[in-house]
Amino acid sequence: MKTINLELLRQGPSHNQLLSPLVPYLAVCDNHEATTLHFPKEHRDVLASLQALRYIGNQQADEAVRRHLEDRRAHELRSLGEMLGNWLGEIPGLLNALGQAAGNFIHARLVLSASELALLPFELAISPPGFPGPGQHALLQSSAPICLTRESRRAAGARYRAPFRPRILFVFADLPGAPVPYEAHVQALREAIDPWVAHRDDDIPEMLTILANPTLGELHDACASAAYTHVHLLAHGGRLDQRQEAHLTVQLPDGRGGVEQVTGRNLARALRPVQNGGDRLQRPVVVTLAVCDSGSPVPVPLNPTGDSILHALHEAGIPLVVGSQFPLTFQGSVVMASVLYEYLLAARDPRAAFVDLRRQLAVRLAHTHDWASIVCYVSLADDHDDVNLSAELRRLDFRLAALARRMSVRTEATQESREERARLLAAQVEQEIQGLRRRIGDDTGKQAAIERICAGTYRRLGVAIGATSSPLCRTYARLARDAYLRSYQFEPGASWVLTAALREQLSLTALGDDRPATLGAPADKLWMARDASTAQQLNLLSGQNLFWALTERLELLLLKQASLPTTEVPVSAEEITDLCQQIAQREEWGGDNRTVLLQHLYRLNAPPYRDIVTVPLLSLAHRTLDGSQEKRDSRDAEPMAKSVKPRRTGAPTKIAKKKS
């Protein structure tokens, strides 16, 4: 992906300035020479053109008037697009940068310091000669995908990094006389999280919470009580006229039966409260606003600050904010929620999401200009591409684990249907992995991670099938073993994958499959190398790293016992007892270590491993850890909501299992 940085500057304060051909602007593009520009239109002419894009009167007018308004809207879309495209085409550095990026995915970072420039719908620009796809809308042309994002020089703090464990807060204001399509948004968000849950009641509330018709204070309290990574707000936009200024707003209930006009800065304060019981401000990573005009400021001089709602949220330190600079149709808001959260929850690049969203809006709602309404403010880290790919790999592993768990709990299915679902999931894994391999190239660390994801998925599928006599179970054990060994070849420092490969080899032996591994050293040499390395780690590590080394050592010894010939000396029961006691007694290492260890042991007690590990040693480990399950998460005892439809109150509502 090629990133082009374009900054538009002028002298004086950022606010209280009108667009005018007399005002000189300075355009700086990457490391090219700065260029002086003069905007070709007066401020009032731009406002008149923007007014035609507001759909005003379209629904109530008769057919002739409606046709006239639609013709004028189409004319202004073209006229504004050509004017903005030609103006940007006067920047030689931008033309040069686009020429060098020909054929690549282009990210155009637009940094604005003059508030009056925020009025301009740059997203409408039509490519002039020298741009990709001349004569077409630059963000819709097919020569090279272009993602246009805005950014504030005054934005504070964080850069966007996809969170590993997302937690979504969906807020909507369905006011009397001003309904919103909240049920369609609930469904869109529910479908977006569906690949990440295993259809267990306790999975869903961890990812999605609904806040229905809250006051600003209730929204503040909800954000203070939980660390939400994503906030999706569905409401109508409004306008607050004060003594000598005006602000575009979000309309929320005021708690007295009326409507409160919430400005962008007040909304930012509610979304970034002090954490309950903590000493820091909460910070959602993503805020999406399905709110009309949330990306547009009130024209100066009525708004001295020049802030739009999105601009205010971004300056408050929220790394990624998406909204609309024009009125947004109901259908467009649903498409926005569906597309954005499908990408964001998968930790995929948000810039690709913005491009896809515009194109889908242009295709699905061709009679509107919702595609041009979308405004994206984002601050990306310098290493975003590398970090984002790492997050995408982790999230892919998490999602595939959830799918495998979902398949394993469907006990009513026949063996044939379980195997067929396993084959479909395996094909899906291979398709996604191939796409990731093409993007990774020669990065051995990422290649090792991909192989571990493949191995883990095949291992889970083998367990989910359940029947150790199934040929497919043996096939997945072989695929898992070989993938672990390939991962070790890419990353020899991650020696724990040898234990995983040996576990799969041992299960194959127990299942009567003696085919050798396609990669790696003979099994006996792997045993010796891993046995020596785990023993050495116990003397070198400390803290949480020592905890994991102890659990790996215990697992290796249990597996080793099952693999030893009958003529050799068995594994010492005293060593097993000592390892378990060390783990069980050192709670200060963090977390419930005994519960984590039991998870390892339960994994060994699942098919096909339960026929491999000797029962006396496994029972000994369980006895040593007796009583460790008393510390259970209190969430397990809480009753879960059973309805998808949220309550009509200001209290947060959990989302229950999706209906089939």
N, C-alpha and C positions, 0 to 999 in steps of 0.2 A: 504494500500500500504506500502510495506517495502522498506525503503531507505538504500542503502549501499554506504558508502563514501570510495573511493579508491584514494589515492594520491601517485603519483610517483615522487620522488625527487632525486637530485644528487647534489654534491658540485659544486661550481663555478658559473659563470654567466649562464643565461638561454640560451644564443646563442653561436654560434661558437664552436659547439661540434659535433662529428660524432658518429654514432652508432658503437659500438664495443664490443666484448666479454670482453674486458679489463676494461670497464667503469662500476663501481658499482652503482647501483640504489637502492634507499630505498623505499620500498612499505609500506604504512601505511593504514590499513583498519579498519575503525571505532575505537574501543578502544582496538583492538588486538595488540599484539606485532609487532614491525616493523620487516621487512624482507629484507635482502640484495639480490638483483637480478643482474644477468649478462645477457645481451641480447645475444641470440645465433648466430646472423649473423652480418657480416660486413656491413657497410653503402652502399657500391657499390652493394652488392648482393640484398639488399632491393630495391634499385633504379631500378635494372634490372627487378625484379619481378613486381614492380609497373608499369613499362613501358609496360608490357604485358597487362595491364588492360585498356589501352587507346584506344582501337578499331582502332589503326593506321593501315591504309592499307586495312582494312576489306572491304571497299566498292569498291575500285579500283582493287583489286587483282582478279585473276582468281579463279575458283572453288577449285582447289587443294591447292593453297596458302591460300585461305580464310578458308578452313577446317583446315589447319595446325595452323593458327592463333587462330581459335576458340578452338582447342584442347589445345594449349598452355595457352590460357586465362583460360579455365576450370581447367587446372593443377595448375596454379598459385593461382587461387581462393582457391583451396583446400589446397595447400601447405602453403600459407600464413595464412589461417584460422587455420590450425592445429598448426603451429608454434606459433601464437599468443595465441591460446587457451592453449597450453601446458605451455607457459611462464607465463600466468596469473594463471595457475593451481599450480605454485610453491609458491603461496602466501597462507600460511595456514589460515590466518585471513579471506581471501576472501572465501575459501572453507567452513570455519565455518559459516560465515555470510549467505552464500547461503543455507547451510543446515538448518539454523534456519528459513529462509524465505520460505521454501519449500511450494508450493501450493499457495503462494500469488503473487500479482502483484509486481514485483521487479523493483525499480528504482536504477540503478547503476550510481552514480555520479563519473565521472573520472576527477580528477583535475591534470593537468600537469604543471610543472614548467620548464621542459627541452624542448626547442623548437624542438630538433631533434625527440622527441617522437611524435610530432604532425604529422610527416610523416606516422606513422604506422596506417593502417586501422583497428583499434580495432573492428570496426563494423563487420568485416569479421570473427571474432574469432569463432572457432568450439569448442563446449563444451568438455573439457576433463573429465575423470572420477571424479565424485564428483560434477560436475555442472549439472543443469537441462538439460535433453535431451542430454546425452553424445553421441558424434559422429555426432551431427547435428549442424548447425550454431546456435550459442547461441541466436541470436536475432530473429530467425525464428522457433525455436523448440516449441512444443506444451505442454510441461510439466508445464511451468510457464512463463507467458509473462514477458519479460525483456526489459526495456527501458534504453538505454545507452545514457547519455548526457555528454558533455564535459564542462569544466568550467575553467576559468583562476583565479588564486589566486590574480591577479592584477586588476581584473574587478572592475570598479569604480561605486559606487552609487547604483542604483535602483535594486529592486527585481521585478520579474514578478508578476503582478496582472492584471487579465483580466479587460480591461476598460469597463465601462458600456455602453458608447456610442461610438462605434468604428467608425473611419474615415480612409478609405483606400486610399493610393496613389499608383496607378499602374504606374510604369515607365518602358518603353521599348525602346530599341535601335535597330531599324530595318534598318541596314546599307546596302549600295549597295554591293552586292556580299556576304552578310552575313545576310540572312533573319532569322527572329525568328517567332514562331507561336503565335503572339500577339493576333490574333482574338480568338483563342481557349482559351487563358488565360482570355481575357475579358469575354467570355462566362462562364468560370469556376467561376470567381469572381462574375459575375452577378447572377449566380445560387446560390452562397453561401450567398449573401445578400437578396435573394428573400424572405425567410421566415420572414425577419425583416421589410419589407416595405409593405405598404397598396396599392400599385399600384397607388400612386399619384406621379405626376412629382416631387414635392418638397421633397419627401422622399429619392429618389435615389441619387441625387447629394450630400446630406448630408453624405452619406456613401461611395461613390466611385468616385474618380477623376482620370483621365488619364493624364499622362504627356508623350507625344510622342516625341521620338528622341531629348531629351534635352541635352544641354551641361552641364558640371558640374556646371557652374555658374547658369544656369536656374534651375537645381535641387536644388541648395542651396536657391535660391529665393523662389521657391515653398514651401520648407519646412519651411522657415522663415515666410511665410505669413499665414500659417494655422497649427494648432496643429494636425498633422496626428498621429493616434495611430498605424497604420500598414503601412508598406512600402513594396511593392512587386516589385522586380526588375528583368526584363527579358532582358538578353543581352548575348553577347558572351564574353568568357574569353580571355585574351591575356597575354603578357609578356613584361615587361619593363626592358631592359638591360641598366644599367648605367655604370659608370666608373669601380667600383669594386664590384657592387652588382646587383641583379636582383629581380624583384617582379612580382608575378602573379597579373593580373589586370582585371578590367571591362572595356570593350570597349564602349565609348560614343562618339558622334559627337564632333568635336572640334570647330564647328561654321564656319570653313573655307573650308568645303568640305572634310576634312580629319577625322582621328580617333584619339581620345585622350585615352591614356592608363592610367586609373585611379587606383591608388593604394588603398589598404584598408584604410590607414590612411587618405588620401584625401577624400575618400568616406564618412568616418565617420565625417569629418569636414562639409561636405555638408549636411548630414542627421541630424546634431546637430548644426544648426546655432543659432545665437542670435535671439530671437523672435522679429518680427517687432513691434516697439513701446514699447518693454518690456525690462526687465533687467535680463533675464534668458535664458538658452539654451533650445531649443526644444529637446524633447526626445521621439522618437517613442518607443512604448512598444515592437513591433515585427518588425523585418526585415527579409524577406525571399528573397533569391537570387536564381533564376533559371539561374545560371551562372556556366559554366564548371570550375572546379578546384578552386571554391571560398573557399573551405574548406581545401585546401592543400597549404602548404608553398613551396617556391622554396628551393631546397635542399641547406643546408649549404655546403661550406662557401660562396656561391654566395649571400645569403641573411643574413646579419649579425643580423638582428632583429629576424629572425625566424618566423615572423608573416604570417599567412594566412589572407585572406580578412575577413573571419568570426571572426577570433581571434582578429583582429584589431577593428572590430565593437563592439565586446563584451567588450573588454577592454575600449572602449570609453564610456561605460555605458549603452548600449542597452541590456536590460535584456534577450531577447530571439532572437536568430539569427539562421537561418537554411539555409544551402547551400549544395554544392556537393563537395566531395573530388576527384572525377573522372569526366571525361566527362559525361554529362547528356543528354540522348536522348530527342528529342522533346516530344515524348509521355510521357516519365517519368516526364518532367517538368510540363505538364498539369495535370497529376495525382497528383503531389505534391501540386500544387496550389489548386486543387479541394478539396482534403482530408484535408489539413491543415486548410484552411479557413472555411470549414464546422464546424470543431471542435472549432477553435479559436473564431469565431463570436458567437458561442453558449455558450462561457465562459466555455467550458468543459476542462478537465485537458489536457494540451498539451502533457504530457507524454503518455496518451492513444492515442493521435493523432499520435505521432511518431511510436508507435507500429503498429497501423492500417496502416499507410502509408507504412512502410516497407513490411508488409504482402501483401498489395494490389499491390505494385510494383513487388514483387516476383511472384505473381499469374498472373497479367495482362501482365507483360513484362518478362516472364520467360527466354527469350533468351538473356536478358541483366543482368548486375549486378547493375542496378540503385538502388536496395534496399540497397546495401552496400555503395552506393555513398553518401547517406544522412548523413550529420553531423549536430548535434544539440548542440548549446551552450545555456545554460539557467541557470539563477540564480533565484531560488525560495525562497520566504519568508518562515520563519520557520512555520508560521501559514497558509501556502499555501492551504492545504486541506480544512480547514474551510472557509477561505476567498473565495476560488474558488467556493465552493458550494454555498455560499451566492450570488456570482456574477451570477452563473448559474441560481439560482432562480429568480433573478431580470431580467435576460435576457429572461428567459422562459416567465415571465409575459409580458415583452415588446413584444416578438414575438407573443404571443397569442392575445394581444391587436391589433397588426397590422393585424393579420388574421381576427379577428372579424370586424375590420374597413373595410377590403377589401370586406368582405361578405356584409356589410351593404350598400356599395356604388353601388352594382350591382342591380340597381332598375329595370332593364329590366327582371330579373328572375321572374318566377312564384312563388306563395307562396309555392307550393309543393317542388320546387327545392331549395328554400331558407331553408326550414325546413330540407331537406335531407342534404344539406351542413352543417347545424348546427349540425345534428346528427353525421356526419363524423368528424367534428372538436371536438365535445365532446368526441368521442371515442379516438381520438388522444391525447386529454388532459389526459384522464384517463390512457392511456398506459404510457405516460411520467411520470405522477405523481406517478404511482406505482413503477417505477424504482427509482425515487428519494426517495420515502418513505423507500425502502429497504436500501439505502445508509445512510440515516439520522439516523436511529436507535432511540435512546431515547432523542435526542436533541429537547426539547419542543419548543425552539425558531424557529428552522427550520420547525418543524411540523406546527406551527402557520402560518409561511410564506406560506407553501404549501397550507393550507386551504384557505388563503386569495387569492392565485393565482386561485384556483378552483372557489371561489366565484366570483371573478372579471370576470373570463372567462364566467361563466354561466350568470352573469348579462349582459355582452356585447352581448352574444348570444340572450338573450331575447329581448334586444333593437333592434338587427339586424333583427330579425324575423319580427318585426314591428306590426303584427296583434295581438292586445291584446286578441282577441277572440280565438286565437290558443291554444289548450291544451298544446302544447309544450312550449309556452311562460310561462304559469303558472308552468309547471314542472321545467323550468330553474330558475324561481323566488324562488321556494321552495328549490332547490338545493343550490342556492346562499345564501339564508337565513340560512340554516342549516350549510353550510360551514363557514359562518361568526361566527356563534355561537360556532362551534368547535374551531375556531381560538381563540376566546375569552377565552375558557376554557383552552387552552394551554398557553395563554399569557394574563392574566387578566389585566396587566398594559396597554395594547393597547386598551383603552376603546372606541376609535373611531370606532372600528368594530361593537360596539353595535348600533351606529347610522346607519351604513350600514345594519345591520340585521333588524333594525326597519323599514328602508326604504323598504326593500324587503317584510316584513310582511304587511306593509301598502298597497303596490301594490297588494299583494295577496288578501287582503280584498276587494280592489276596483274591482278586477277581479272576485269576487264571490267565492274565494277559502278560506274556513275558517279552513282548516286543521291546527292543532297546530304544532309548531316546535317540532322536534324530540329530541332536546337538549335544555338545558338552562332553565332559570326561566320564569314564565308567562310574557306575554307581558307588563302588567301594571307595574310590578316591574322593568322591564328593562327600561321603560319610566322614571320612578321616579329616578332610579339610574343614568341614563345618563343625565337627566335634571339637577340634583344636581351637577354632576361632571363638566359639561361644565360651569355652572354658577360659580363654585368655581375657575376653571382655569383662568377665566378672571381677578381675583384678585391676582393670583400667578405668572403668566407668563409675559414675556416681549419679545420685538423684533419679530423675525420671528415666534417663537413659539406662541406668542400671536395672530399673524395674523391667523395662522391655527386654533387656538381655537375659534376666532371670526367667521370664516367661518363655522366651525362645529356647533357652537351655532346657527347661522342663519339657517343652513339647518335643524337642529333639531326643531327649532321653527316653520318653515314652514311645516314640516311633522306633528308636534304636532297639529297644527291648523286643519289639515285635519282629524286627528284621534279623536278629542274631540267630545263627545256627544253634541247634540244641547242644552242641558240644562246647560252646563258649560260655564264659561266665556271664550271668545276667546282670542287668543294671542294678546298682545298689539301691535298696529300698530306703536306706538311711539318707542317701543323697537326695532322693525324691522328697522325703520328709523335710530335710533341711531347706531345700529350695522353696517349698510351699510355706514354711514357717517364716522365712525371710520376707516373702511377698505379703503374707497376711498381717505381719506385725508392724510394718513400716508404713502406716497410714499417712505420715507427713510427706510422703513423696508426691501426694496429690491425687485426689479422686478416690473412689472405692476400688483399691487395687485388687482385692479379693474377688469382687464381682467381675472385673475385667478378666482375671485369670480363669474364673469359672466359665466365661464365654469361650475361652480357648479349649477348655476341657469338654464343654458341651459340643463344640465343633468336632472334636475327636470322637464323641459318642454318637454322632449322626452317621447315617449310611453314606458311603460304604466303610467308614473308619471304625465303627463300633465293633466290627468283626476282626479288626487288626490289632488294636492296642490290648494288651493283656489286662484282664479284668481286675486282678489284685492290685496292680499299680494304679490304675485309674480310680479304684475305690479308695486306695490310700490317700490320693490327692484330695478326693472329696471329703474324706474324714478330717484331714488336716485343716481344711477350709470350712469346717462345719460352722453354720451360723452366719456365714458371710452374706446371705441374701436378705438379712433383716433390714439392710439399708436399701430401701426401694424408693424410687422416685414417687413422690406423693401424687404426681399426675395420674398414675395408674389407677388410683382409687377414686378419681373424680368422675362423675357421670358425664358423658359426652352428649352434645347436642345431637338431635336426630333429624333436624329439618334444615334444608338448604336456604329457605327463605328467612332473611334476617328480621329481627325485631324492629319495630318502629319507635325506638327510643334512642337516647344518646349513649347507652352503654355498649361496650364492645360485645360483639357476637361472634362466636366461633362457627366455622363452616363444617358441616358434617359430610359424611361420605357421599360421593357423587352417585346419582341415580343412573342405573344402566338404561 
